[in-house]
Amino acid sequence: MNLKSAEEGIEYIIQAIETDDEELDAFLFSLGCYAGEPITVISHLKGCSIVSIKDGRYTIDNQLAEAIIIK
């Protein structure tokens, strides 16, 4: 399942990041978004999702949300 289809308010564990862009991988890693880390969707908006990773809240677009695989 990817992050775009996740339910709001439930904590998930990131299983993998499926992207071919090394810069994007490095950016996500700097946010704390990597395999094994917990992530929670706060809300889904039109075109993006607001997520909580570690102690921060971030807005990510739907294309990136589809690349974050969770369990």
C-alpha positions as CSV (number, residue, x, y, z in Angstrom):
1,M,0.0,0.0,0.0
2,N,1.3,3.5,-0.7
3,L,0.9,6.6,1.4
4,K,-1.8,8.1,-0.9
5,S,-4.2,5.4,0.1
6,A,-3.4,5.5,3.8
7,E,-6.1,6.4,6.3
8,E,-5.8,9.6,8.3
9,G,-4.6,9.4,11.9
10,I,-3.1,5.9,11.8
11,E,0.6,5.4,12.2
12,Y,2.3,3.3,9.5
13,I,5.8,2.1,9.0
14,I,7.6,3.1,5.8
15,Q,8.6,0.0,4.0
16,A,10.3,1.5,1.0
17,I,10.7,4.6,-1.2
18,E,10.2,3.8,-4.9
19,T,11.8,6.5,-6.9
20,D,14.6,6.7,-9.4
21,D,15.6,10.3,-8.4
22,E,18.6,10.3,-6.2
23,E,18.1,14.0,-5.2
24,L,14.5,13.2,-4.1
25,D,15.8,10.2,-2.1
26,A,18.3,12.4,-0.3
27,F,15.7,15.0,0.4
28,L,13.3,12.5,1.9
29,F,16.1,11.0,4.0
30,S,16.9,14.5,5.3
31,L,13.3,14.8,6.5
32,G,13.5,11.4,8.2
33,C,11.5,9.6,5.6
34,Y,13.2,6.3,5.1
35,A,12.5,2.5,5.5
36,G,11.6,1.5,9.1
37,E,10.5,5.0,10.3
38,P,6.9,5.7,11.4
39,I,4.8,8.1,9.4
40,T,1.2,9.3,10.0
41,V,-1.1,11.0,7.5
42,I,-2.7,14.0,9.2
43,S,-5.0,14.8,6.2
44,H,-5.5,14.3,2.5
45,L,-6.1,17.5,0.5
46,K,-6.7,18.0,-3.2
47,G,-3.4,17.2,-4.8
48,C,-1.4,16.6,-1.6
49,S,-1.2,15.0,1.8
50,I,0.0,16.4,5.1
51,V,2.1,13.9,7.0
52,S,3.9,13.7,10.3
53,I,7.4,12.3,10.3
54,K,9.4,12.3,13.6
55,D,8.6,15.7,15.1
56,G,7.8,17.6,11.9
57,R,4.7,18.1,9.7
58,Y,5.2,18.2,5.9
59,T,3.1,18.6,2.8
60,I,3.9,16.2,0.0
61,D,2.2,16.0,-3.4
62,N,0.3,12.9,-4.5
63,Q,3.0,11.7,-6.9
64,L,5.5,11.5,-4.0
65,A,2.9,10.0,-1.7
66,E,2.5,7.2,-4.3
67,A,6.2,6.5,-4.2
68,I,6.2,6.0,-0.4
69,I,5.3,2.4,0.3
70,I,4.0,1.7,3.8
71,K,2.8,-1.3,5.9
